[in-house]
Amino acid sequence: MSDEDDILPEPDDTVEEAGDHIRPEQRLPEAGTEVSAEMRTRRGSFFRARREGTSPVADLEVEAGPLWSEREAERQIRMFLVRIAGERTLAHRDDPIDFARENDLLLLFGPDEEEAFAKLALRFPEETVGKWASLLAGGDRTEAFGPRSRAERRDEASIEQSIKLGVRKRALSVLGLVLVAVIGYLVVGRALEEAPVDRSDRALRFAETSQNRDLGDPDGPVTGGSPVAEPLLVVDLDRLVAVAAGDGTVDDRIRLRVDDTVLPVPSGGVTASVFEHRGGQVALVGPEGWVDETCVRASVVTEVLRPLDVVLFGSSNGSCPVDLAGRPARATCQGTDALILEVDIPQGEVDLVEGGIGWAEGIRISLEFAAPGWEVLSLRGTITVPSGAEAVAIPSFGGTPGDEITVDLGEGRTGTCKLG
């Protein structure tokens, strides 16, 4: 039997051929449920596109990292759906869920596709995971793949088709549960354990003297000397993350090296550390003029990179890339070669909104560049407490608003800025 013989007749076509033998109420579809000629054509040829022996997404690899923004997750999902669709004719929809439903792409999810999609889901934001887990599980609607006409619901062939669809939905529901379980383990797994592992020895903590300082007037002076970094809490921003703009998968567009002229700041040219001054502070020192040329993002994260606070600083000249997540940062001290940004570094365990607890165990810092021809271009580094160094504490500094201070990160890496 050929592939074409397996295709069930469209219910609307059946009504049309039956003519006078069909009762009047069966001849017209319900208002708003008519099947367009374009969709009828696509569905009529959907299963004629034969599957190859290997899934088109079998070789999909996803780089480990923080959760994507909702927009980036939607872009990745759209690319995934286009790949599994192959050469099928597709109808464009802006929303990936509408795109999948309109083109019946959920029917193409087999074991290989489910495994590849689960890799992507590890970096989805929670809201996106919830939407797709519900969608792949069939949702709460019995008509998950589009409204059906009255004639279609009563046709025996449609009933047989619904039974087959139910089997597929059951398989997809298992995928949905797997996705939720994987995300839950990576993000809040420790919080769900009966006896959470105490990570306070690896958490970033202020020195006891700074915790007990009387800060007095919030706009007044703060006792203490100039910023002198703890060597174990200093990091060079030298890890390049570069993805060229264009078509194709992200893996194909990743670049391990870029021309020196592309980066406004050389790799490793900016160094960062952490201090306490009316709360947490991230200090960065680099070459003269770097502050006016870059966008800085700092994220306080748990062990599994769950963000506790994300700040974003873009100077007037160094604008940040579009859709870069983060709240506007307050510059505690700003100069031409040194910059100090205020961040929230919780002390002790933190009750997470999704349940469980976590600790502030690292600060991920990146210089983000908006450059023609590049989708992502940044230099990154992470401040963490080294394993076995339990006595490390965040140093503090003082000063009065308007003071010009020298920031010393060690090994000759110094800069000056004015306290705000």
GUMI-22213 format. One record per residue (C-alpha): x, y, z. Coordinates in steps of 0.02 Angstrom, whole numbers, plus 32768, in hexadecimal, padded with zeros to 4 digits. Example, Ala and Ser with C-alpha at 12.3 -4.5 7.8 and 13.67 -1.06 7.14 Angstrom:
REM residues 2
82677F1F8186 82AC7FCB8165 
REM end
This chain:
REM residues 420
800080008000 804980A97FD1 805E813E8045 7FD381977FE7 7F5B8105800C 7F76812080C7 7F3781D180BF 7E8881E58104 7E10824E809E 7DF082FB80E1 7D4883008139 7D14839980D6 7D38833C8034 7CCF82A98070 7C3B83198091 7C4C83667FE5 7C4E82BD7F8D 7BBC82777FF0 7B4C83007FAE 7A9482E77FD1 7AB3824A8038 7AF482B780C6 7A7B83118137 7A7783CF8124 7ACA83F081CD 7B5F83848196 7B7F83E080F4 7BC48480813B 7C54848981B7 7C3B84E68258 7C63859F824D 7D1B85BF826E 7D5285098255 7D6085048197 7E0284B68155 7E5A852A80DD 7E8F84EE8031 7F448512805F 7F3B84A580FB 7EDD841C809C 7F6A8418801A 7FF28411809F 7F9B838780FF 7F7B83258060 8036831D803C 8075831A80F0 809B826080FB 80DB8255804A 817E82A28085 81DB820380B4 824781FB814E 830081D7813A 8357815081A0 83A681D38210 8348825F8267 8375830D8226 8396834182DB 83F782A58311 849B83058315 8456839B8373 84CA83D883FD 84A08462847A 852784C484D3 851884C18590 84F2856B85DB 847085D78632 83B885D68605 838E862F8562 831A86C3855B 8268869D8521 828D86E98476 832D8683845F 82D285E48495 824A86058414 82CF861F838E 8323857A83BA 827C851F83B8 82508567830D 82F8852E82C7 82D984808310 822C847482C2 826B84AC8217 82F28425821C 827A83978243 81FF83D681C0 827E83B78137 823C83E5808A 818583F280BC 8128848F808C 810F84F7812A 809885848158 80EE861281B5 80B786408265 811486B482DC 80F1864D8377 814C85A38377 80B6854B83C6 8041858F833F 80C6856182BE 80CC84AB82FD 800F849A8306 7FEB84EB825E 806684788206 803D83D9826A 80F683CC829A 80D48375833E 80AE82D982D9 816682D382A7 81A482BD835A 81ED820E8369 826A81CB83EA 82FF82228396 82A382C8838A 826982BC843E 831C829D847A 835F83318416 82D383A48451 82F883748506 83AA83B584ED 8366845E84B8 82EB8461854A 837A846085C8 8394851985A0 82DE854E858E 829785CC860C 8217857E8681 818285CC8628 81B885848581 81D384D785CE 812384DE8616 80D4850F856F 812C8486850C 811584008590 805A84258589 805A842984CB 80BA838684B7 804983358538 7FB1836584D0 7F7883F7853D 7EC983FE8588 7E73840584DE 7E36836D8480 7E5383CA83DD 7F0B83EB83FA 7F3683F28340 7EAB8468830B 7DED8474830D 7D8883EC82B5 7CE783FE8253 7C4683A78288 7C53833281F3 7D0683048222 7CD682D982D4 7C4E82628295 7CB0820E820C 7CF0815F8234 7D96818381E1 7DAD82198252 7D8D81AB82EB 7E15813482B2 7E8A81C78298 7E6582078348 7E93815E8392 7F3C8162833A 7F5582158375 7F3081E18427 7FBD81628423 803581E983E8 7FFA8263846F 801B81E084F5 80CE81CC84B7 80E5828884B3 80A082988563 8131822C859E 81A982A7854A 8153833685A4 816C82E2864C 822282BF8622 823F837685F5 81F483B48698 8258833586FC 82FE836286A8 82E6841D86BF 82AE84038771 8348839C8799 83C38418874E 837484B58795 83248483883A 835D83CF8853 83BF83F788EF 832C84568938 82BD83BE8927 832F834A8987 82F7831F8A38 839D83598A7D 83E583E48A0E 84A283E98A07 84E384808A65 854784E889E9 856B857B8A5D 862785538A59 86288576899D 85B7860F89A6 85F686C0898D 85F587148A37 862287BF8A79 86A987CF8AFD 865D87D78BAB 86A788838BC8 864C88C98B31 85A8887A8B67 85B288D08C0F 85E4897B8BCD 85728A0D8BF5 85508A578B4A 84F28AE98B95 84A98B648B17 84878B068A73 84CC8B9D8A15 855A8BBC8A8E 860C8B778A9A 86348AC08AB3 86C68A918B21 87548A2F8AD5 87E48A438A5B 87F38A31899F 87BD89918945 8846890D8951 880F88668908 881A87B98954 888C875C88D8 881E86BF88DD 8788872688A5 87D88774880A 87B5873A8759 87EB877286AB 875F8781862A 87B3871685A6 873386908576 86F686BB84C7 864386948496 862686BB83DE 85968689836C 859486CE82BB 84F087118275 849D86B481E7 843B861881BE 845D856881F9 846E851D82A6 84C585778334 854784EC833B 857A85128288 858D85CB82AE 85F585C0834D 86A2860C833B 873085E083B0 879A86738376 8775871E832F 87E187A482E3 882E881A8362 87DE88AD830A 872F8868832B 8739887983E9 873C892A8431 879688E184C9 881D885A84BB 87FF87AF8508 883987B485BE 884E887185B5 87C8888E863A 87D4884286E9 874988338769 873688168823 86B3882988AC 86A788A08941 862F88DB89C7 85FD899489D3 854989AE8A0B 852B88FE89CA 85768897893E 85E288EA88B9 863588A8881A 86D2890887EA 87218905873C 87C7894D8704 880789578651 886189C285D0 883F8A7B85C2 87958A9F8573 874F89ED857C 86BB8A2585E9 86788A93855C 86828A0684DB 862C8971852A 8590892D857C 85A688D08622 853488498669 854D87FB8715 84E787698758 84EA8727880B 84C7866C87FA 84B485CB885C 8519852C8841 84A684F887B0 84AF85A78763 840185D9879F 84098699879E 83E486F58840 840787A287F8 843587E0874A 846D88928727 849188E68682 84FC89818665 850C89D685BC 85688A7A85A8 852D8B008530 85A58AC284AA 85AA8A0884D2 84F289DB84BB 84BC892B84EB 847C88AB846C 83C088A48455 835D883284CB 83ED881A8544 839C87EF85EC 83C5884B868D 838C88DA86FA 83E2898386E4 847F8988874D 84AE8A1587C3 85628A4F87AD 85AB8A64885B 864D8AA58810 86738AD0875A 870E8B0886FE 875D8AEE8654 87C18A538686 87648A158721 86AE89F08745 865489B187E2 85A0897287D5 8528894D8864 84E4889A8868 847B883B88E6 84E387B08937 8470875789B3 84C6871E8A52 849F866D8A8B 841A85FD8A41 8395864489CE 82E1860789C1 82C285F08907 8219862188C0 820A85798868 822C851E890A 82C784E58967 835F85498999 840085858949 849E85E8896C 84F68673890E 858C860D88D2 85CA866F883D 85C4870F87D8 85C486FD871B 8604879A86C5 860487BD860B 863088498595 85AB8846850D 85CB88948463 854E88C383DD 85B288AE833C 857A889D8287 857E87E9824B 8576879E82FA 84E087558353 8541874083F6 85EA878C841D 862A879584D0 86BC877B8548 868E872285E9 86D086E88691 868A86A48735 86BA86D087E8 86A9863A885F 86F186038905 8778858388DB 875E84D4891D 87AF84C089C8 87BE857C89E6 873785868A6C 877E86218AC2 876C86938A2A 8704872F8A4C 86D587C389E0 873E885D8A10 86ED89068A2C 871C89B98A01 86E58A658A39 86DA8B1789FD 866A8BAE89E9 85FF8BD4894E 86698C3F88DA 870E8BF18911 87838BB38889 87C38B0888BE 88428A8D887B 880789DB885B 8894895C8873 887488AC882F 892888748843 89BB885487CC 89BB89098792 89048907875D 88C789AD87A2 884D8A34876D 87FA8ACF87B2 87448B0387BF 86D58B7F881A 865B8B44889E 85A78B708877 
REM end
